[in-house]
Amino acid sequence: MSTSFDVIVIGSGFGGAIAARRLAEKGMRVLVLERGRRWEPEQYPRKPGDAWLFSNDRPARSNGWLDLRFFGHMIVAQAAGVGGGSLAYSSVVIKPSPEVFKTGWPSEITYEELKPHYDTVARELDLQVLPDNQLTKRFTLARDAARNLGYKERFSKLDLAISFSEHWHYGLEDAVDKKHSRQFVNAHGVRQGTCVHLGNCDIGCDVRAKNSLDVNYVPRAEQSGAEVRPLHLVRCIEPKGTAFRVVFDRLQNGQVIRGEETATQVVLAAGSIGTTELLLRCRDQFKTLPGVSPMLGKQWTSNANFLSFAKYPRDERLSQSTGPTIAGIMDFADGSFRNQRFVIEDDGFPNLVLGAVKACTEGRLRSATGQRVLKNFERYLQKGTPLRNVMVWLGAGKDAGDGELYLKRRWFRRSQHVLSLAWPYKHSEDVVKAMQAMHEQVTEATGGRSLPNPTWGVLRTLLTLHPMGGCVMGESAATGVVNHLGRVHGYPNLIVADGAIIPTPTVHNPSHTIAALAERIAAHVT
């Protein structure tokens, strides 16, 4: 069968962007199909009516920034757009402990094997730490907590995919303002700005200080000839002789237009949820890939993401919505606390009201009086919000890793298959309780008051930003969906190169490991 491309890459996150670049650099004809938009700073969602959410049921009409999936006892948050998860993650790029690879991984995958690929990713993303003259209130609070509890040696700055300037500091007049961002052209030929602590890391950096994949790996792929098509939602993969037929929906002007392309090889990189769902539908619903391993959907993990909140006295002025979302980490990955492996990070969230006001004051409101009123309101919101004294603690850890994604038929519409998740929360309660106890300790040690987490306390439901597994690596189809090079057992030209292949929780934020695995996988594709 004649093919249009050598490789079709599905998704443009940490797996897809890296695979696309490396394969294009080898001279291959590469097509990237991305379900989300190609976002520009002026399009980032800020106001209530903006494109916030991506809907899998109505993608042509709702193809916004964030895809939220609600399952039993689990909510999964994913980004949608060119750059994938890098658009909405907190810029944390950290290597896991070598202990992570001791059990549950193919023998070929070790920390030492991945080390050169970790180094490559760190260089390409230009990792930096928060400068000492720019420490956020959240960072110093977390650092004080570690010191007060005797955990000083466990606390450190995090490597961040953010571009900082030594010239910026909080002493500047109207410090948190785009006018202080210094423009530059990065090593990949893309114009960026330096960080001015706007606090919008998770919803699109207004000055492009975030070194997300759309300013490095993606443009490099395109410079080498790769074609990137946004708003293309892949529906089916079908073998055709020595090639694959990839069927997709093109989203245009509120319409769904069916299309297809062919390639000798296909790289799935739609994320743990997206990749697993696509393979499940191809195996169980469309019957185009019947030989995919019975392990498909199994060993899914949330990386034990756990959020808790703390309230502090008014004079603390935490500035929850200012600065990089996360900057520091307290590491208990050695299992020294309650025999559970986890980490604690300071966490922030964007001031959406401030964002909406800024959108109005930047030339969109013609009334001079209205501009003055809103400008004063903007200054108030910069100084403090009703949530300025709330601290968010983020935990991640080694959960049971025994979730399972599967397709379920609707009882009232048997022809419709719905992605479902079985996550036995009781198997992971111990690590969640350990993180909860540590959150309470760090709060008390800094004079705060712990607030209940309603989703966990009442519903036993977690929100995860670190979904992994579902297409895990294994030496055979009996133990995994793919081999150590991401090749699907039984379909050697079908490759998975994203977080779906990770067979155990990473404890630390997984972006660096996903990227390193993608670099290694791409290096072996010919």
N, C-alpha and C positions, 0 to 999 in steps of 0.2 A: 504494500500500500504506500503510495507516495505521501510524503509528510510535508507540512508547511514549516515545521520547526524541528530542531534536534531535541529540544527540551522545552516542556511547558512547566512552569513553576506556579503552583497554586498558593497564593498568599505572599505577602511582602514584609513579614515581621523578621524576627531574629534568625529564623531558618531560611525563609524565602529570599530575603534581600541578599543575604550572604551567598546562598547557592547561586542566585541569578548573576551576581557580580563575578564570582569565580568561574562559572561555566562560560559566561560571555567572554571573559578574559582569555579563555582557551580557544576562542574562535567559534564556539557553538552558536547556532541560531536559537536564541532564548526568547520565550514569551512569558511574561508574568501576568497572571490573571488575579486581580485584587478586587474583593467585593466592595470595599469602601471607596471613598472619594480621595482625590489628591488635594489635601488641605493646604490652604495658604493662610497666613496669620489673620488677614482681614475676614476670613470665613470661620474662624474658631467660634464655637458656641459660647455665648455670654448671657444672652437674655432668655426669658422664659420661652419665647416662641422660636428660638433658634433650633438648629438641627442637633439635638442632644443625643437621640437614641437611634440605634439601628434595629430594625424589626425583621426577623427572619420570615415572618408571615406576610409582611407587606414591604419588602425591601425597596421597591420602586418608589414608594411614597415616603418611606421612613428609612433613610440611609445616613444617619447621623454618626456622631463621634463614638458612642459607647453602646456595646451590646451586652445587655444584662440577661442572664439565663436563670430562671428560678426552678430549682429542683427540690425534692424532699430533703430538708435539713441542709441545703447548700444553695448559695447564690454565687454565680460566677460572673465576674466583670471582665470584659474584653474590649479592646479598641477595634475600630473599623476604619481603615484608611491606608493609603500608601505609606508604609513604615510600620504597619501592624502594631503590635503591643508596645513598641518603643514610643509611640505617640502619647500613651496614657500611663506608662509606668513612671516611677518616681526617680528615674535616672540612676538608680543604684546598680552598680556593676561590680560584683564581688565573687571571688572564687570560693567554692565550698571547702570544707575540711577534707583532706585526703581520705579520712575514715569513711566518707560517704560511699566511696567506690569499693570498699572492702567486701561487701556482700550485696547480692542481687543484681550485679552488673556482669556483662560478658567479660571474660578474662582479658580480652584485648583492650578494654576501656579501663584505664587507670589514671590517677592524677598526673603521673609522670608523662603518660602518653598525651594527655590533653594540655599539658603545661605550655608547649610552644604555641598552641592555638589560642589559649588564654592570652598569651603575650601579644599575639597578632591582633586580637579583638581590642585589647586595651590600647594599643597604638592607634588603630583605626578610629576608635571612638574618642581618642584624646582625653583619657580619664584624668580628672583633677579632684582635689579635695577642697572643701570650704576653707578659704583663707582665714587666718587667725583674726584679721581685722574685720571680718564679716560674720562672725558667729551669731547665729540666731538665738532668740530667747529659748526656743525649744531645745536646741542643742546644749546650751549651758545648763538648762534644767536637768536634762538627762545625764549630763556629765556630773553634776552635783549629786544626783541620786546615786550614781555608781560610786562616787567617792564616799558619800555618807554611809553606804552599806558595806564598804570595804571591798568593792569590786572595781577599783580604779584601773587595775591592769586588764580588766575585761572590756573596758570601754575604749573606743577609737573612732576616728573619723572614717567615713566611707568614701571609697572611690566613686565619683559621680561623672556621668557623661554630660557635663555642663562646662561651658566656657566662662571663666571668671576673669575679672580685671583687677589688678592690684590697686588701681586708682579709685575704685568705688568703695565707699564706707557709709555707715549710717549717719555720720556727722554732716553729710552734704545737705544742702537746702532741698527740700522735697526729694529726699534720697530715693525713695521707691517710685521712680518715674522713668519712663522710657527714654527721656532726653539724655540720661546719663549713660546709656548703653553705647559702647564703642563698637563701631562697625568694622568688620574685617572679612576677608575672603579666606575660607579654610583651605586645608590641604587638598580638598576634593573639588575646588573651584566654585564653591557655593558661598554666597554672602550670608553671614551671620552677625549677631551682636553679642555683647558680653552681658552677663547676668546682673540685673539690678533688683533682684529679690521681689519680683512681682507676685510670686506665690502661685503661679498658674501652671506649674510643671505638668500636672495631670490633665489639663484641659487645653493645652497648646500654649507654648511660650511665645508671648507677643513680640519679643525681640529676637527670637530664634537663638537663644543662648544654649538651649538644650541640644545636645549632639545626638539627636534621634536619627534613625536610619535613613530618613528622607533627606538628610543633608550630608550623607557620606556613602554608605554602601549602595543605596538606590541610584544616585546620580552616577556613581562609578560604573554600575551595571549598564546604565543607559549610554554612557560615554563609550562603552565597549560594544555597543550595538544591540543590547537587550531592549525589547519593546515592552513597555508597561501599560496595561490597560486597566484603569480604575473602573469601578462600578460593573464588574463582571463576576457574577456569582456562579461558581461551578456546581452543577447538579449531578453529573454522572461521568464515570470513567469506564471506557469499554475497550478491551483488547481487540485489535483488528490486524490479524496477521502478526507481523513483527513490530507493529506500531500500536499507539493508543489513540482512541477518539475521545476527546474531552468536550462534553456538552455543557453549555453555560447559558445563563440568562444575562443579557446586557440590559442595564437599567438606564433608561433615558427618558427625560421629560415625563416622569410618572408612568411610563410604559415598560413592559417586560418584553424584550425581543430575544427569541431563542437563536443561539448560534453554536458553532462547533469549530474546533481546530484539531489537527493531528500532530503527533510528535513521536519520535522513537523512544524517548524516555519522559517520564513525568515525575516531578518532585512535589510531594504534598507538604505544604508548610502553612496550613490554615489554622494552626494552633491545636492544643490538646482536644478541645471540643469540636472545632470545625473539621479537622482531619479525621478524627475518629467517627464523627457522624457521617461524613462523606463515604468512608470505607464501609461503614455499617449499611448504608443505603445501597451501595453497589453490591454488597454481598447478600444481604437479606431481603431487600425490597426489589431492586432491579435485576438481581441475579447476574450481573455482568462480571463480578469478581468472586465466583463461588468458592475458590480455593483459598481465600484469606483465612488465616489461623483462627481457631476457636478461642484464642487468647484475646482477640479483638474486643476492646472495651474494658478489659480488666486492668487491675493494678492502677486505677486512677487515684490521684492524690491531690489534695488542696494545699499541700505543704503546710498544713495546720495554721493557715493565716487566722489570726485572732486580734480583733480590735477591742480596746477598752478606753474609757474616758475618765478624766479626773478634773475636778473643779478646784481652782486656786483663788486665794484672796484677790480683791480688786487691784491692789497695788502691784501685783506681779506683772500685769501687762504682757501676756504671753505672745501677743502678735501672731495668733494661730495661722493667719493667712499671708504671712510675710516670709520670704526667703525660700530656699530650696525645700521641697516637701519633706525630704528625709536627709539627714546629714551625719548622724552618729549611730553607733551600734554597741549594744552590750551583749557579749557572746557567751552563751552557755551550751554551745554545741558539743562540748565534751561530756555532757551528761552529769555534771557535778551538782545540779540542783534537782532534787527529787528523782534522780536517775532518768531524767528526760532531756532530750537534746532540742534546744531552741535558741532563738536570738530575740532581743528586744530592740526596737528602733523608735526614735522620735518621729512623729508623723504630723503632717499638717493637712489642711484642706483649703481650697481657693475661696476667696470672698466673692461669691457670685453677685451679690448686690453691688459691690464696688465695681465689678467688671461691667455690669449693666450701666452704671452711672458713667463710667469712663467712655463707654460706647456712645453715649449721648453727648458728652462734652467734647468729643473729638470731631467737631464739625457737623454733627448730624442734627443739632438743634440750632435753629437760626436765631431765636430770640436771645438778645444780649442779656436781658434780665434772667431768663431761664438758665443761661450759661453760668452766670455768677452764682445763682442759687445752687446749681448742681456742683459747681466747683467747690463751694464751701462744704457741701454734703460729702463730696469726694474726700476732702481733707479730714473730715470727721471719721469717715469709714477707714481711712488709712491709719488713723491713730488708734482706733479701737472699734470693736463690734460687740454685739451681745454675747458672742462666743469667744471674746478675746481671752478670757480666763479659763478656757477649757483646753486641757491637754489630751492629745490622742496618743496612746501607746500602741504600736503595731508589733505583733508577735508572729513569728514563723518557726516551724519546727518539724520534727519527724513524727508524722502521724502514722496510722496503721497502713496507709497506702493500699487499701482494699476496696476502694469504690469501683463500681462497674457501670459503664455507659451502655445502653441498649435501646433498641427501638420497640415501642409499645403501640399497639393498635388502639385507637379510640373506640370505646364500647358503643358509642352512638354513630360512628362512621368508620367501619371496619377497614375501609380502603386507605385510611389515613394513618401513617406511621409517625409517631412523635418520639423525639429523643428524650430519654429518661435517664436518671441516675439513681442507683442504689448506693447510698453511703451510710453504712452502719456507724452512726456517730459514737456509740458507746465504746467501740474499739479504739477510738482516739481521744477519749475523755481525759485520760491521765495527762497527756501533754498539754491539752487545753487548760486543765486545772492548774498545772504547774505555771504556765504563762500568766494565768489570771492571778495566781498568788504573787508572782514576781511583779506584775503591774501594780498590785496593791501595796507591795513593799516599797517600790520606787516612788509611788505617790505619797505614802506616809512619810518617807524619808525626806521629802521636799516640801512638806507642809500642805499637801493637797488633800482632797477628799474624793475617794473613789465613787464613781457613778455606775449604776448597773448597766450591763449590756443587755438590752431587752431581747435581741434576736437569739442570743445564746441562753440567757437566764430563763426565758419563758418558752421559747420555741426550739431550743437546741439546734439553732441554725447558724451557720458561719457564712461570712462573705469572703471569698477568696479572689486574690489578684494573681495567684501563682498556680493555675491549673496545670497539671502534668499527668502523663501516662495515658493509657488507652490503646496505644500501639507500641507497647514496650519492646525493647531489645531482648533477644533470647537466641540461644544457639540453634534452635530448631523451631518449627511451627508449633511444637508441643509446649514450648516454654516462652515463646514471644511471637510478635507479629513481624518484626524485622530483625535482621542480623546486626552485627556491630557497625556496619557501614550504612545502616538505614534502609537496606534493600528488603522489600517485602518477600517473605518466604513464599516460593511458588511463582513469584512475578519479579524476576531480577531487575527488570527495567522500570519498576515502580518503586520509588524511593520516598521515605518519610524523613524530613530533616527539621523537626521542630520539637517542642516540649512534649509531644505525645509519645516520643520514644523513650523518655526518661523512666527507668523502672522503679525508682525509689524516691522518696522526698529528698530534696537537696538541703533542707534546713535553711540555708542562706537563700537570698533572692536568686532565682534560677536563670536570669537573663544571660549571665556570663557563660554558664554551662551550656545553655541552648546554643548560643553563638559559637562557642568553641567546638561543639559537636558538629554544627553545620559546616564550619571551616574544614574539619577533618573529613566529613562525608564528601564535600565538594572536591576535595583534593584527590579522591579516589574515583571520581566519575570521569569516564573517558567516552 
